[in-house]
Amino acid sequence: MSASPSRPSYAALFRIPHARRTFVAAMTGRLSYGVVSLAMMLTTTRATGSYAVAGTVMALFGATSVFLSPARAALIDRHGARRALIPMASLYAGLLAAFAATAWRPGAPAAAIGALAVAAGACTPPLGPTMRAVWGEVVQDERLLQRAYSLDGVVEEILFVSGPLLVGAVVQVAPPAAAVALSALLVWSGSLAFVLSPVVAGVRPAAAKAAHGGRRWRGGRALVQPVVVALGVGLSLGAVDLLVMAFAEQRHHGAGVVAWALAALSLGSALGGLLNGAVDWRMSPGVRLPVLAAGLGLALFAAALAPGLATLTLAIACAGFFVAPALTTSYLIADAAAPPGFRTQAGAWVNTAVNAGSSGGAAGAGLLVGQVPLGWCFALSGAVALAAGLIALRATPRAPVPADGTAPAEAEPSSV
C-alpha cells in the first residue's frame, strides 16, 4: 500500500512497489489505441479505395468498442484482470492481425474488413479503466490518488498525440496494415506485462470480495454527475476538432496550422491535468466538477469570438486547460461511488461517456458547419459544456457516498 506523506508528490506514486512497472505496461498497451484508429482508416481506404467505406468501418469499430466497454469492464471486475484481460487482449490482437492480413493489399472485400473491425471493437480490452481501478486499490491517500489519476490522464493525452505520429513513421516504410499489426503487438504485449505485475495479482475480483462479506453495488445513481460531465466534455471536444479545421479552411490556412492549433488543445489539457493533480483542493470533487465544466464552456465561448487563428488557438488552449481536470475529477467521483470490486465498471462508464460524446460531437458539428456561422457553432459547443456543468451541479451529492457504494437517502443526488 502507499505511504501517506504530508504532501505527496507525483514521484511518491512510483515508490509504491511495482507501480512503475505496472503503469509502463498499461501505457504500452494503451499506446495501441492511439495508433489503431488512423492505422485502420488508412488501411481500409487503401484496400477498398473508398473513403465512405473507411468511414463506415471506423464508425462500426468505434461503436462496438465504446458501447460495450462497461460490459467488458464487468468481466474484469467479476473474474479479475488475470483471468479476463489476457483472453480479451489475445482475441482483440488476433482480430487486428487478421484485419491487417486481410487488408494488406488493395482489393480486399469491404464486408470482410467491416466484420473484422466490428469483432475487434467488441473485444477491445479496457486497459484504462483497469489501470485506474488498480490505482484505486493500492493508493489509500486521497491526495495521492488524485495525482495518480491526473498523471494517468496526462500520459494518455501524450499517447493519443504520439500514436498518429508513429503511424506516420510506419507508413513511410511499409503498408498502413503494418501499423495495424503494430497496434496488435502493443496491446497484447502491454496487457501481458500488466497482468503479470504483482500489483495486479493482489487485486481480488468482485466475486472473491462478495464471498468475504461484500455487497452488491446499489449506488449507481452517484455516477450521474461524472457521466454527464464526461459526456458534455466529449461532445464539446468532438465538435471543436472539426470546427478548428473549418475555421482554418475558411481563412485559407494549411493543414499544418490546424495541427498546431489542435496541439495547443492537448498541451493545455496536459498542463491543466498536472496542475490539478498537484493542488490539494479544499473544494470537494463533487463541487469542483461543475466549475471545471463551466470553465470549459466559457473558454469555448471565447473561441466563438476569436477574430483570427492565433486568438482561436489561445482560446482553444485555455479550453484544454479544463479538459484533463474535468475528466480526472469525474474518474475520482466514479471511483468513490463504487465499492472496490466494481471500480473498473464505474470508470468504464465515464470512459464510455466521453468517447461516445466525442463521436456525437463530431457528427453534430459536421451537420452544422456550412449551415450555421462558425462562431455560433463554437458557442453551441460551449453551451453543451455549460449545460453539463449545470446538470452536474444539481446532481451533486449532499453527503459522501459510503465506501460500500450504498447511498443513504440524505446522500442521494437530486433527480435530473
C-alpha positions, 0 to 999 in steps of 0.5 A, a space after each residue: 500500500 502507499 505511504 501517506 506523506 504530508 504532501 505527496 508528490 507525483 514521484 511518491 506514486 512510483 515508490 509504491 512497489 511495482 507501480 512503475 512497472 505496472 503503469 509502463 505496461 498499461 501505457 504500452 498497451 494503451 499506446 495501441 489505441 492511439 495508433 489503431 484508429 488512423 492505422 485502420 482508416 488508412 488501411 481500409 481506404 487503401 484496400 477498398 479505395 473508398 473513403 465512405 467505406 473507411 468511414 463506415 468501418 471506423 464508425 462500426 469499430 468505434 461503436 462496438 468498442 465504446 458501447 460495450 466497454 462497461 460490459 467488458 469492464 464487468 468481466 474484469 471486475 467479476 473474474 479479475 484482470 488475470 483471468 479476463 484481460 489476457 483472453 480479451 487482449 489475445 482475441 482483440 490482437 488476433 482480430 487486428 492481425 487478421 484485419 491487417 492480413 486481410 487488408 494488406 493489399 488493395 482489393 480486399 472485400 469491404 464486408 470482410 474488413 467491416 466484420 473484422 473491425 466490428 469483432 475487434 471493437 467488441 473485444 477491445 480490452 479496457 486497459 484504462 479503466 483497469 489501470 485506474 481501478 488498480 490505482 484505486 486499490 493500492 493508493 489509500 491517500 486521497 491526495 495521492 490518488 488524485 495525482 495518480 489519476 491526473 498523471 494517468 490522464 496526462 500520459 494518455 493525452 501524450 499517447 493519443 498525440 504520439 500514436 498518429 505520429 508513429 503511424 506516420 513513421 510506419 507508413 513511410 516504410 511499409 503498408 498502413 496494415 503494418 501499423 495495424 499489426 503494430 497496434 496488435 503487438 502493443 496491446 497484447 504485449 502491454 496487457 501481458 506485462 500488466 497482468 503479470 505485475 504483482 500489483 495486479 495479482 493482489 487485486 481480488 475480483 468482485 466475486 472473491 470480495 462478495 464471498 468475504 462479506 461484500 455487497 452488491 453495488 446499489 449506488 449507481 445513481 452517484 455516477 450521474 454527475 461524472 457521466 454527464 460531465 464526461 459526456 458534455 466534455 466529449 461532445 464539446 471536444 468532438 465538435 471543436 476538432 472539426 470546427 478548428 479545421 473549418 475555421 482554418 479552411 475558411 481563412 485559407 490556412 494549411 493543414 499544418 496550422 490546424 495541427 498546431 492549433 489542435 496541439 495547443 488543445 492537448 498541451 493545455 489539457 496536459 498542463 491543466 491535468 498536472 496542475 490539478 493533480 498537484 493542488 490539494 483542493 479544499 473544494 470537494 470533487 463533487 463541487 469542483 466538477 461543475 466549475 471545471 465544466 463551466 470553465 470549459 464552456 466559457 473558454 469555448 465561448 471565447 473561441 466563438 469570438 476569436 477574430 483570427 487563428 492565433 486568438 482561436 488557438 489561445 482560446 482553444 488552449 485555455 479550453 484544454 486547460 479544463 479538459 484533463 481536470 474535468 475528466 480526472 475529477 469525474 474518474 475520482 467521483 466514479 471511483 468513490 461511488 463504487 465499492 472496490 470490486 466494481 471500480 473498473 465498471 464505474 470508470 468504464 462508464 465515464 470512459 464510455 461517456 466521453 468517447 461516445 460524446 466525442 463521436 456525437 460531437 463530431 457528427 453534430 458539428 459536421 451537420 452544422 458547419 456550412 449551415 450555421 456561422 462558425 462562431 455560433 457553432 463554437 458557442 453551441 459547443 460551449 453551451 453543451 459544456 455549460 449545460 453539463 456543468 449545470 446538470 452536474 451541479 444539481 446532481 451533486 451529492 449532499 453527503 459522501 457516498 459510503 465506501 460500500 457504494 450504498 447511498 443513504 437517502 440524505 446522500 442521494 443526488 437530486 433527480 435530473 
